[in-house]
Every structure is written in structure tokens, then in C-alpha cells.
Amino acid sequence: MALIIPDSFDKLFLRNNGSGASFADSSTANVKTVTANGNATQLSIPFTDLPLIRSTGVIKNNLTAGFFNGTSDYLLIPAHADFAPGTGAFTIELKLMILGTPGVLYAITDTRSSSANTTGFNLYIDSSRQLAMNIGNSTAITGATALVINTWYHVMLIGNGAANGSRNVKMYLDAVQDGSTWTADYNFTDNPVTPIGVINITGLYHFNGWMKELRWSNVARTVAVPTTQYTSDANTKLLLHFNNPAKSPIGPAIYFDGAGDYLTVPNGGSYDVGTGDFCIDFTLRSLAGQADVAMGIFDSGVDANKGIYIHWAPAASKYIGIYLNGVSVSGDVTITHTLGTASSYRAQRASGTIRLFENGKQIYSAANSTNITENSAVSASLGMRISGGSSPFTGHMREVRFSNVVRDSNAVYTPSQIGFTVDANTKLYIKGNENNGVTTFIDSETTPKTVTTFGDTKIKYTEDYRSCIFKDDGNTGHKPYPVSTCKVDFFSAFGSGVAYFDGTGDYLSVPDSVDWDAANFAYEVFFRPRILSVSQGFVGRSGATDAGWINVHWNNSTTNLELSINGVTTTLSFPLVAGMWHYLLISRNGSTIRFFFNGTLQSTTYAYGTALAPAGTIVFGRKDTVDFDGLMDNIRFASGTARYTATFNPPEDVTDEALTGFFLFL
């Protein structure tokens, strides 16, 4: 993949890896002075370990955190005695950052089964942004410090597990006791399903912000603010680093447009499993625009009363179903998938039992001994019910694997974050990790089959497909399941920091310079809008005119990005999503301005033969007086080169200062 390394064309390069309002220009010559206006600042993430450099890309272990949207997101962990400490000692601790002031409260975790339950507790942030703990429906502890928005804090809740009469619970904020000590002979024995980020008994009061290093222990831990991520020990009962190994916030996946796109693979006996075991894995990111229509995911030819067929409908009804030899064996099984987000699925038969899984959680189980014989008259298909010639899939697909053996025989499992290992039982494996725009796909098994492409099926870069996975690194191995759009997400697109704009007077300004006077140019930025309900500016001139410079803003009324130069506006129909990283590049080569979204060349072009020649201050995070609300990273302007004139792989940064001269190839 392409790397972001400063070169002689760069006239401004903002990595945003500093602190506070000190924004540094990383270009190599004629370094600019960048002024932060309003509350524009840089946010950093704790525990930025050195990345591992692989020959196939980068794994950045600690540049991620758990993101909760404040309206519908939370995690669920199946019932377990680890979350009911009884009369013993316990510690709950985490790093957190809130993104707003709660109307009522922001839940952190809750072990109660009802509001009257006095053997359960909940930890939350109240409407004054103070930490608090309830026993049943009564407040036991209220903190004295109001949390500051967009600031990381370390929170601890510790029960000492002492003998009767001396048992107590204390809260700590950055290693300082916050609020009074609650003293009682507690016996936290209830053991319901334990949620993270929502109140268990109501399903309300969703957490809004980021979490990292969430740990439950059955011992009273030493009070201290961690400087590195936790490691598991015998007393660790849950440990969520919220790490997501991935190459960048934007990664490759196979894209099906719902209008004639699909892949076929010859059968050849691979799916002729008889009454034996099999396992089908696939990861999907379904897109909006398709109603309750069964979309084909995998089909080995069921219309001849043979083979295996999986379909789903992710809109209103949200279901998945599996057919064997032309007969539905599961019916419509309800799923929780949210359009525009990634989910991992598995259909598996083990010892005569069919099971369906979503994000590692079993959602269906029934006895089944159907004698499966494949239909040799047709090829197996992905993205279409090929045997019926209908039910096209709309969205992205990756990591499609067929095995003639049981995988992870437990009822729950942790979906793979880095793909699968090929073995003798792997009969089909399409990774979907080719370069952006590629239309030829590979079967990665040991005796690969030919994959044939139909329609406009191609690789299209999108939000990383593994963002839905949560992994417990404690010694018990619980299985947290995301609800709604809750995900492990990149706090920063690159490096350890990111530029933050609150949408009310925040922007960066750079003085006029001859470096802006450009014929060929390339302007690029990674951005993550917090909301899209209001118009927002990305880059422009300081003032009311847009003469001689690139001016980009989000028009809420038309729900489009718009580019204007000298009063002429071009509409860019990009599918932006709030709370998701996107990559925009605008380039000019000769007299043609081109637009790229997540590395894909858009059909819109703009003829503009005059060289850029702005007169006055340049601003980022604003256009005229319209401000951006969200995060930006790697803001870069190059003069003298268009960088790209065709679809390309979005850049991936491995040039953090800490990595200088350090490369580890595995």
C-alpha cells in the first residue's frame, strides 16, 4: 500500500500528533505557522505502543478504542459469576473519554436485575458529568469532580471484600478518591447478562464516547493510573483493550452493487459433505437501499434440490436463513446487523446440529442430518442466488471460507481479526483483500479454484471490516457482543493524535504563501464527522469569497459534499456516514480536477485551467463561516503534482517518529 512520507511536493502536512493547540507542519521545506482558532485542539490516545511492521502492511495495536454513539450502542456479555463478586473483593477500572454532557446519565456498566435489586450495582456518569454508583435504585456514591469533555480519565471502582462491618466500596478518578466511601455488608450475588455502555434494566442511558483498557478483577487492585496497557493475571476476569489490528481506518472488501454483480466458483465436489460437518464463514457490510428482499450470500445450487444456500435481508426484518437441498432448515433467524457496519457470520453443522452465529454469538441451533449433495450442473456463487438467478446482494463482503469440518466447536467464539489459516479442510477461501478497483479475485486454498467475476464486482475500499470485533484478553475469555454500531474504532487515523473541531468557531489558519499558487495540486484529508445534521466546512479561504482556492463543505440540505472555486460549485455525491472515517483527495492534472473518495476515482470531473492563486489566509476545518464538527487527520496539500489520476489504494502511514529506523518484517 502507499505510504504517507513527506516529499518535496508537500507545502503543508499536518499529522496532528502533537498536544493541545500546537499544530506542527511536517512538510520538508518552507514550514508554515499554523494557528489554532477557537477550541481547535489535538486529542491523543493513551498507550501508543510501537506498531509491528509486516511485509503486508501495518498492525497498530493501540491506536484504537471502543466507540459508543450515545444513542443505541452497547456491549453485552453473557451471564457469568465473574461479574457477581458476592462478599469478596473486586475492581472495575477503565480509561474513558466522554463526548458530551448527558441529559440524564451515561452508563458504564450495570449488574442489577431490577431497579429495586440491592445485590447489584451500576457505575455511571450523571447529568453533572460526575461519576456515580447506585445500589439498586439508590445512589451510594456521587463524585465531586465534573469530567471535562474530550479528556481521558482513569476510573476505578474498588470493593475491599473485608469482614462484616468493614466492607466498603470506593471510587477513584485518576488515582484520587472521588466522592465518599460507601460502607455496608454488601453481597453482590446477582448475575444477569452484563452490559457495557447501557443500563441493564432499561436499555437506556447509552454511553457517549470512548473506552479503553476496561478490566474486571476479583481482587482490590492498587490505586494507580496505568501508563501502559494491562496484562492479564490470575485475578483478571475481563480485559478489553479495545484493540483492532488493521491496516488503516479504510480497508479493502469485495463490493457488490445489487445490479448484476456476483462471483462464481466451480463446485467439483467441494460442498458434497453428505450428512457430515461443514462450516461457512463470511463477513458482510450491507448497504442501505434494499428492502426486505432475500439477498443471496452463498449458493451451491439448491434449485435442483441439492447444495447449500444462505440468504439474508438486513433492512426492516433483519434476518438470515439457510437452505439445505432446497429446503429451509432454519426459517428466518433475527439478526442485529446495522446497515453500513460490518458483521461476522457463520453457518455450521457439527455432529448433526445446525448452528448460526453473528459476531461469534450463537443465534440459532437445531438438529439436522440432511444428506447434502452439490449440484454439479452449476457453479457455486457469492453475492447472488445463482441457481434462481435472483436475490443480488448490495454491499461489501470479505473473508468467505467454506470448510468440511467444524471450526471453533464452542457455542460462542471470537471472530478472526486477521483472517484464517488455510488447512486441508479449507475448500474455499476468498479473502477479498486485493488492491482498490481490482476485479479479479483469488481462491486462497491449497488447490485453488477459478473465481469468475460478473457485472461490476470489484474491490472497493471502505471502513475496515473488522471494526465490529471485541476480544476479551482476560484469563476467562468472555464473549462481548456489540449491539447497534458499537465498535472498536480508530481514535486517530494515523499516529497517536488527531485534530478535534467542535463545530462552533474551531478551525486552523495558515498565512498566505506563494506555495498555494499551484497548477497541478493534490489536497487530501482523513476526516470523521461527528454529525451530518448541519452543514460543515472542510477547507477554504478566510472570508466570504472563494477566489483562487479549493473550498469544500458538506451541504446538509442536499446531503452532498460540494467543491467551489471562483463561485463555481461542483457536487460530489459521496456517501458520508457520521462517526466513520473517510478519505478525500482532490487533485488537478493539467486542466482537469478529479475527486477520489476512499481511493476510488469518482465519475465527476471539473474543468478548471487557471492555477490556484489565493490571496489571504487559508483555513482548515472551516469554509467561510461554516465550521467542521469532528476529527481530521493527515491534512496535506501538495503543489506541482496531482499524485493520482486513477483509482488507488488509500495511503497508510508507517512513519511515526518513534519508528524512525525501526522496521520488523515477519
C-alpha positions in Angstrom: 0.0 0.0 0.0 1.0 3.6 -0.5 2.8 5.3 2.4 2.4 8.9 3.6 6.0 10.2 3.7 6.8 13.9 3.3 8.3 14.8 0.0 9.3 17.9 -2.0 5.8 18.5 -3.3 4.3 18.9 0.2 3.6 22.6 1.1 1.6 21.7 4.2 1.4 18.4 6.1 -0.5 18.3 9.4 -0.1 15.0 11.2 -1.8 16.3 14.3 0.3 14.2 16.6 1.2 17.0 19.0 -0.6 18.2 22.0 -3.1 20.9 22.7 -3.2 23.8 20.2 0.4 23.4 19.0 -0.1 22.2 15.4 3.1 21.4 13.6 3.7 21.4 9.9 5.6 18.3 8.9 6.4 19.4 5.3 10.1 19.4 4.4 10.6 23.0 3.2 9.2 26.4 3.9 7.4 25.2 7.1 4.2 27.1 7.8 3.0 28.6 11.0 -0.4 27.1 11.9 -2.7 28.9 14.3 -5.5 27.1 16.2 -8.6 29.2 16.5 -11.5 28.7 18.9 -11.2 25.4 20.8 -9.4 23.6 17.9 -7.0 21.2 19.6 -5.2 17.8 19.3 -6.5 14.8 21.1 -4.2 11.8 21.8 -4.9 8.3 22.8 -3.2 6.6 25.8 -0.8 3.7 25.4 0.5 4.2 21.9 2.8 1.2 21.6 5.2 0.7 18.7 3.4 -0.8 15.7 4.6 -4.1 14.2 5.7 -3.7 10.6 4.7 -6.6 8.4 5.6 -7.2 4.8 1.9 -7.0 4.0 1.2 -3.8 6.0 1.0 -2.4 9.5 -0.7 -3.6 12.6 -1.1 -0.8 15.0 -2.1 -2.5 18.3 -3.0 0.5 20.4 -4.4 3.3 18.1 -7.9 2.2 18.7 -10.6 2.4 21.4 -14.2 1.3 21.9 -16.6 3.8 20.5 -20.1 4.3 21.8 -22.5 6.7 20.0 -24.7 7.7 23.0 -28.0 6.7 21.4 -28.0 2.9 20.7 -24.6 1.4 21.2 -23.6 -1.0 23.9 -21.9 -4.4 24.6 -23.5 -7.5 26.1 -21.5 -10.2 27.9 -23.2 -13.5 28.7 -24.1 -14.2 32.4 -21.2 -15.4 34.5 -20.2 -15.5 38.1 -17.2 -13.3 37.4 -19.5 -10.3 37.4 -21.1 -11.2 40.7 -18.3 -10.7 43.3 -20.5 -11.6 46.3 -18.8 -10.5 49.5 -15.4 -10.7 48.0 -13.1 -8.0 46.8 -13.4 -6.6 43.3 -12.1 -3.9 41.0 -13.6 -2.3 37.9 -11.3 0.1 36.0 -11.1 1.7 32.6 -9.9 4.7 30.6 -12.8 6.8 29.3 -13.5 10.0 27.4 -17.0 11.5 27.1 -18.1 13.4 24.0 -20.9 15.5 25.6 -23.0 16.3 28.6 -25.5 13.6 29.4 -29.2 14.6 29.5 -29.7 12.2 32.4 -26.7 9.9 32.7 -24.1 7.9 30.7 -24.0 4.2 31.8 -20.6 2.5 32.2 -21.7 -0.9 33.5 -24.6 -2.4 35.4 -25.1 -5.7 37.3 -28.6 -5.2 38.6 -31.6 -7.3 37.5 -34.2 -4.6 38.5 -34.2 -1.1 40.0 -35.2 -2.5 43.4 -32.4 -5.0 43.3 -29.9 -4.3 46.2 -27.4 -7.0 45.4 -26.4 -5.4 42.1 -24.9 -2.1 41.3 -24.3 0.3 38.3 -21.5 2.7 37.6 -22.3 5.7 35.5 -21.8 9.4 34.8 -24.6 11.7 35.9 -26.1 14.8 34.3 -23.5 17.0 36.0 -20.7 14.9 34.4 -19.8 13.4 37.8 -19.0 9.8 38.4 -21.7 7.9 40.5 -22.6 4.5 41.7 -26.1 3.1 42.5 -27.0 0.2 44.7 -30.5 -0.9 43.4 -32.1 2.4 42.6 -30.4 4.4 45.4 -27.3 6.5 44.9 -24.5 5.1 47.0 -21.6 7.3 45.9 -21.5 10.6 43.9 -18.2 12.0 42.8 -17.1 15.6 43.4 -15.4 16.3 40.0 -17.1 17.2 36.8 -15.5 15.4 33.9 -14.3 17.6 31.0 -15.5 16.6 27.6 -12.8 15.2 25.2 -10.4 14.4 28.0 -9.2 11.0 29.0 -9.7 9.9 32.6 -8.8 6.7 34.5 -11.7 5.4 36.6 -11.7 2.8 39.3 -14.4 1.2 41.5 -12.9 -0.9 44.3 -14.7 -3.1 46.8 -12.3 -4.2 49.6 -14.0 -7.6 50.5 -13.4 -7.1 54.2 -15.2 -8.8 57.0 -18.7 -7.9 58.1 -18.9 -4.3 59.3 -15.7 -3.2 57.5 -16.8 -3.9 53.9 -16.7 -0.8 51.7 -16.6 0.5 48.1 -14.7 3.5 46.8 -14.5 5.3 43.5 -11.3 6.9 42.2 -10.7 9.4 39.4 -7.1 9.5 38.1 -6.0 7.7 41.3 -7.7 10.2 43.7 -10.7 9.1 45.7 -13.8 10.8 44.2 -16.8 11.0 46.5 -17.4 9.4 49.8 -16.8 5.8 50.9 -19.9 3.5 50.8 -19.7 1.2 53.7 -22.1 -1.8 54.0 -22.1 -5.5 54.3 -22.6 -5.9 50.5 -23.3 -9.2 48.8 -23.3 -8.7 45.1 -24.7 -12.0 44.1 -27.0 -11.3 41.1 -25.7 -12.5 37.8 -27.7 -11.2 34.9 -26.3 -10.6 31.4 -23.7 -7.8 32.0 -23.8 -4.8 29.7 -21.1 -2.2 29.0 -22.4 1.2 28.0 -26.1 0.9 28.8 -28.3 0.5 31.9 -29.2 -3.2 32.1 -32.7 -2.9 33.5 -34.0 -0.3 31.0 -31.8 -0.5 27.9 -31.4 3.3 28.1 -28.8 5.9 29.0 -26.2 4.9 26.5 -22.6 5.9 26.9 -21.3 8.6 24.5 -17.6 8.5 23.9 -14.6 6.2 24.0 -13.4 3.4 26.4 -10.0 1.7 26.6 -8.4 -0.8 29.0 -11.6 -2.0 30.7 -10.8 -4.6 33.4 -12.8 -6.5 36.0 -10.8 -8.2 38.7 -11.7 -10.4 41.7 -9.2 -8.5 43.9 -8.8 -5.0 45.2 -6.2 -3.5 42.8 -3.6 -1.0 43.8 -4.8 2.5 43.1 -2.7 4.0 40.2 -3.1 5.5 36.8 -1.7 3.0 34.2 1.0 4.2 31.8 0.9 1.0 29.6 -1.9 -1.4 28.7 -2.8 -4.0 31.3 -1.6 -7.6 31.1 -3.8 -10.5 32.3 -3.1 -12.3 35.6 -4.9 -14.9 37.7 -7.3 -12.2 39.1 -8.3 -10.7 35.7 -11.8 -11.8 34.9 -12.4 -9.4 31.9 -9.9 -7.3 30.0 -10.9 -5.3 26.9 -8.0 -3.5 25.4 -10.4 -2.4 22.5 -7.5 -3.1 20.1 -8.3 -3.8 16.5 -5.4 -4.9 14.4 -5.9 -3.4 11.0 -4.0 -1.6 8.2 -5.9 1.7 8.4 -9.3 3.1 9.1 -10.1 2.3 5.4 -9.5 -1.2 4.0 -10.4 -3.4 1.0 -13.5 -5.5 0.6 -15.4 -7.0 -2.4 -18.2 -4.6 -3.5 -21.5 -5.8 -5.0 -23.8 -3.1 -6.3 -27.0 -5.1 -6.3 -27.4 -4.9 -10.0 -25.8 -8.0 -11.6 -22.7 -8.2 -9.5 -21.7 -11.7 -8.3 -18.8 -14.3 -8.3 -18.9 -17.9 -9.3 -16.6 -20.8 -8.3 -16.8 -24.4 -9.8 -18.3 -27.0 -7.5 -16.1 -30.0 -8.1 -17.2 -32.0 -5.0 -16.1 -29.4 -2.5 -19.5 -28.9 -1.0 -20.7 -32.6 -1.2 -20.5 -33.1 2.5 -23.3 -35.7 2.9 -24.6 -35.8 6.4 -21.2 -34.7 7.8 -19.9 -31.4 9.3 -19.3 -28.2 7.5 -18.6 -24.5 8.3 -19.2 -21.4 6.2 -17.7 -18.1 7.3 -18.3 -14.7 5.8 -18.1 -11.0 6.9 -20.5 -8.5 5.5 -21.2 -4.8 5.4 -24.6 -4.4 3.9 -25.6 -1.0 2.4 -28.9 0.8 2.5 -31.4 0.8 -0.4 -32.6 -2.8 -0.3 -35.9 -3.6 1.4 -36.9 -6.9 2.9 -35.6 -8.9 -0.1 -33.7 -12.1 0.4 -30.2 -11.4 -0.7 -28.0 -14.3 -1.8 -24.8 -14.7 0.1 -23.6 -18.3 -0.8 -25.3 -20.7 -3.1 -24.1 -24.1 -4.4 -27.2 -24.9 -6.4 -30.3 -25.6 -4.2 -32.9 -25.2 -7.0 -32.0 -28.8 -8.1 -32.8 -29.9 -4.5 -29.1 -30.1 -3.8 -26.5 -28.0 -2.1 -26.3 -25.2 0.5 -27.9 -21.7 0.2 -27.6 -18.8 2.6 -29.6 -15.6 2.3 -30.4 -12.6 4.3 -32.4 -9.4 4.5 -30.8 -6.7 6.5 -33.4 -4.0 6.3 -36.6 -3.8 8.4 -37.0 -7.5 9.2 -33.2 -8.2 9.6 -33.0 -12.0 9.2 -30.7 -14.7 7.9 -31.6 -18.2 6.7 -30.0 -21.3 5.5 -31.4 -23.9 3.0 -30.1 -27.4 2.5 -31.0 -29.4 -0.6 -33.6 -26.7 -1.5 -35.4 -26.8 1.9 -35.3 -24.1 4.5 -33.9 -25.6 7.7 -33.7 -22.5 9.9 -36.6 -20.2 8.8 -35.9 -16.5 9.2 -33.5 -16.0 12.1 -33.4 -12.5 13.5 -30.1 -10.6 13.4 -28.9 -7.3 14.9 -26.9 -6.1 11.9 -26.9 -2.4 11.3 -26.7 -1.1 7.7 -23.3 0.4 6.9 -21.5 -1.5 9.6 -19.6 -4.8 9.4 -20.7 -8.1 10.9 -19.2 -11.6 11.0 -21.4 -14.6 10.3 -21.0 -18.4 10.5 -23.3 -21.2 9.3 -22.1 -24.6 10.7 -23.2 -28.2 11.2 -21.5 -30.1 14.0 -22.4 -33.7 14.8 -25.9 -33.3 13.5 -26.7 -29.8 14.8 -27.1 -26.8 12.6 -26.0 -23.5 14.2 -25.9 -19.9 13.0 -23.6 -17.3 14.6 -23.5 -13.5 14.4 -20.3 -11.8 15.6 -19.3 -15.0 17.4 -22.7 -15.3 19.2 -24.9 -18.3 18.5 -28.3 -17.1 17.3 -29.9 -20.4 16.1 -29.5 -24.1 16.8 -31.5 -27.2 15.7 -30.9 -30.8 15.0 -30.3 -31.6 11.3 -29.0 -34.6 9.3 -29.8 -33.6 5.7 -27.7 -35.5 3.2 -26.2 -32.7 1.3 -25.2 -33.3 -2.3 -24.0 -30.5 -4.5 -25.4 -29.5 -7.9 -22.7 -30.2 -10.4 -24.7 -28.5 -13.1 -24.0 -25.0 -11.8 -21.1 -23.3 -10.1 -21.3 -22.0 -6.5 -21.9 -18.3 -6.3 -21.2 -15.4 -3.9 -23.5 -12.3 -3.9 -26.3 -13.8 -5.9 -28.7 -16.8 -5.8 -27.2 -18.2 -8.9 -29.5 -21.2 -9.1 -32.5 -19.0 -9.2 -30.9 -16.1 -11.0 -32.1 -13.6 -8.4 -31.6 -12.0 -5.0 -28.5 -9.9 -5.6 -26.5 -8.7 -2.6 -25.8 -5.0 -2.1 -22.7 -4.1 0.0 -19.3 -5.4 0.9 -18.1 -8.9 1.6 -14.8 -10.4 2.9 -13.2 -13.5 4.4 -15.5 -16.0 2.8 -14.5 -19.5 3.8 -16.0 -23.0 3.3 -14.7 -25.9 5.4 -15.7 -29.5 5.5 -15.0 -29.6 9.2 -16.3 -27.9 12.4 -14.5 -24.7 13.4 -14.5 -23.4 17.0 -16.9 -26.1 18.2 -17.9 -24.0 21.2 -21.3 -22.3 21.1 -19.6 -18.9 21.2 -16.2 -17.9 19.7 -14.2 -14.8 18.9 -14.3 -13.9 15.1 -10.9 -13.7 13.5 -9.3 -10.2 13.3 -6.5 -11.1 10.9 -8.1 -13.7 8.6 -8.0 -17.5 8.5 -5.2 -20.1 8.3 -5.5 -22.4 5.3 -5.5 -26.1 6.0 -6.5 -29.4 4.4 -10.2 -28.8 5.3 -10.4 -25.4 3.7 -12.3 -25.9 0.4 -12.9 -22.3 -0.5 -11.3 -19.1 0.9 -11.8 -15.7 -0.8 -10.1 -13.1 1.3 -11.2 -10.0 -0.7 -8.1 -8.1 0.2 -6.9 -7.2 -3.3 -6.0 -3.7 -4.4 -8.6 -0.9 -4.8 -10.5 -1.3 -8.0 -9.3 -4.8 -8.8 -12.0 -7.1 -10.5 -10.1 -10.4 -10.4 -10.4 -12.5 -7.2 -8.3 -15.4 -5.8 -9.3 -18.6 -4.0 -6.5 -18.9 -1.4 -7.0 -22.6 -0.5 -4.2 -25.2 -1.3 -5.9 -26.3 -4.5 -7.4 -23.0 -5.7 -10.5 -22.9 -7.9 -11.0 -20.3 -10.6 -13.1 -17.4 -9.4 -15.2 -15.8 -12.2 -16.4 -12.2 -12.0 -19.8 -11.0 -13.2 -21.0 -7.4 -13.5 -19.0 -4.7 -11.9 -17.9 -6.7 -8.9 -14.7 -5.2 -7.6 -12.6 -4.3 -4.6 -13.7 -1.0 -3.1 -12.1 0.5 0.0 -14.5 1.1 2.9 -14.4 1.2 6.7 -12.3 -1.6 8.0 -14.4 -4.8 8.0 -13.0 -6.0 11.4 -14.3 -3.0 13.4 -17.1 -5.0 15.0 -14.9 -7.4 16.9 -14.4 -7.2 20.7 -11.9 -9.6 22.3 -11.5 -10.4 26.0 -7.8 -10.8 26.8 -8.5 -11.8 30.4 -8.0 -15.4 31.6 -11.7 -16.3 31.4 -12.3 -15.5 27.8 -15.8 -13.9 27.9 -17.5 -13.1 24.6 -18.6 -9.5 24.4 -21.2 -8.8 21.6 -21.7 -5.4 20.0 -25.2 -4.0 19.7 -26.1 -1.4 17.1 -23.0 0.4 15.8 -20.8 -0.1 18.8 -17.3 -0.9 17.6 -13.6 -0.9 18.1 -12.7 2.1 16.1 -9.6 4.1 15.2 -9.3 7.1 17.5 -6.7 8.5 15.2 -6.4 7.7 11.5 -2.7 7.8 11.7 -0.1 8.3 14.5 -1.2 8.8 18.1 -3.1 12.1 17.8 -5.9 13.7 15.8 -7.2 17.2 15.2 -10.5 17.9 17.0 -13.1 20.6 16.0 -16.3 21.1 18.0 -18.2 22.8 15.2 -18.5 26.2 17.0 -15.7 28.5 15.9 -12.9 25.9 15.8 -10.5 25.9 12.8 -6.9 26.1 11.8 -5.5 29.1 9.8 -2.3 29.4 7.8 -1.0 32.7 6.3 -0.9 33.4 2.6 2.1 32.0 0.8 3.4 31.6 -2.8 3.3 27.8 -2.1 -0.5 27.9 -2.6 -0.1 29.2 -6.2 -0.3 25.8 -7.9 -1.2 24.5 -11.4 -1.1 20.8 -10.6 -2.0 20.0 -6.9 -3.3 17.4 -4.5 -5.4 18.2 -1.4 -6.1 15.2 0.9 -7.5 14.6 4.3 -8.8 11.8 6.5 -12.0 13.0 8.3 -14.5 11.6 10.8 -17.7 13.8 11.1 -19.4 13.6 14.5 -22.7 14.6 13.0 -24.1 15.3 9.5 -27.3 17.1 10.5 -25.8 20.6 9.9 -23.6 22.0 7.1 -19.9 21.8 7.7 -16.7 23.3 6.2 -13.6 21.4 5.4 -11.2 23.8 3.8 -11.5 27.3 2.3 -10.4 31.0 2.4 -10.8 33.1 5.4 -13.6 35.5 4.4 -16.7 35.4 2.3 -15.1 34.8 -1.1 -13.7 31.6 -2.5 -11.5 33.1 -5.2 -8.4 31.1 -6.3 -8.6 28.3 -3.7 -10.2 25.0 -3.0 -13.4 25.3 -1.0 -15.1 22.2 0.3 -18.1 21.9 2.6 -20.9 19.4 3.5 -24.3 20.8 2.4 -26.8 19.3 4.8 -29.8 20.4 2.7 -28.5 18.4 -0.3 -26.6 15.8 1.7 -23.6 16.1 -0.6 -20.0 17.4 -0.4 -19.6 20.5 -2.6 -16.5 21.9 -4.1 -16.4 25.5 -5.3 -13.7 27.6 -7.0 -14.4 31.2 -8.1 -18.1 30.8 -7.4 -18.5 27.7 -9.5 -19.8 24.8 -7.5 -19.5 21.1 -8.2 -21.5 18.5 -6.2 -19.7 15.4 -5.0 -22.2 12.6 -4.2 -20.2 10.8 -1.6 -21.9 8.5 0.9 -20.7 10.1 4.2 -21.6 8.4 7.5 -21.4 10.2 10.9 -18.9 8.6 13.2 -16.9 6.9 10.4 -13.5 7.7 8.9 -13.5 8.8 5.3 -10.6 9.7 3.0 -10.9 12.6 0.5 -8.4 13.6 -2.2 -8.9 16.4 -4.7 -6.3 16.6 -7.4 -5.7 18.5 -10.6 -3.6 17.3 -13.6 -3.5 19.8 -16.4 -6.9 21.4 -16.5 -8.9 18.5 -15.0 -9.8 18.4 -11.4 -10.5 14.8 -10.1 -12.2 13.6 -7.0 -11.3 10.5 -5.1 -13.4 9.0 -2.2 -11.6 6.3 -0.2 -9.2 6.0 -3.1 -11.9 5.4 -5.7 -11.9 7.8 -8.7 -15.4 9.3 -8.9 -17.1 9.9 -12.3 -17.4 13.6 -11.6 -14.6 15.8 -13.0 -14.2 19.5 -13.1 -12.5 21.6 -15.8 -10.5 24.4 -14.3 -7.5 25.6 -16.2 -6.4 28.5 -14.0 -3.7 28.0 -11.4 -4.6 28.3 -7.8 -3.7 31.7 -6.5 -5.4 32.6 -3.3 -4.8 35.9 -1.7 -5.2 35.8 2.1 -5.4 33.3 5.0 -6.2 29.6 4.3 -8.3 27.8 6.8 -8.9 24.1 7.5 -11.9 22.9 9.4 -13.9 25.8 8.1 -15.4 27.2 4.8 -16.4 30.8 5.0 -18.1 30.8 8.5 -19.3 27.2 8.4 -17.3 25.0 10.8 -16.4 21.3 10.8 -17.6 19.1 13.7 -15.5 16.1 14.2 -11.9 14.7 13.7 -9.4 15.3 11.0 -6.0 13.6 10.4 -3.2 13.9 7.9 -4.2 17.2 6.3 -1.9 17.6 3.3 -1.6 20.0 0.4 1.0 19.3 -2.4 1.9 21.7 -5.2 3.3 20.6 -8.6 1.8 17.1 -8.6 -1.7 15.5 -8.8 -0.4 12.4 -7.1 -3.1 10.2 -8.6 -5.2 10.2 -11.8 -6.8 6.8 -11.4 -8.2 4.7 -8.5 -5.5 3.9 -5.9 -5.0 2.3 -2.5 -5.6 4.9 0.2 -2.3 5.8 2.0 -1.1 4.1 5.1 1.3 5.8 7.5 4.3 3.9 9.0 6.4 7.0 9.6 5.7 7.8 13.2 8.7 9.5 14.8 9.0 6.6 17.2 9.5 4.2 14.3 12.4 6.0 12.6 15.0 3.4 11.7 12.9 0.6 13.1 11.3 -2.0 10.9 10.4 -5.6 11.8 9.4 -7.9 9.0 7.6 -11.1 10.0 
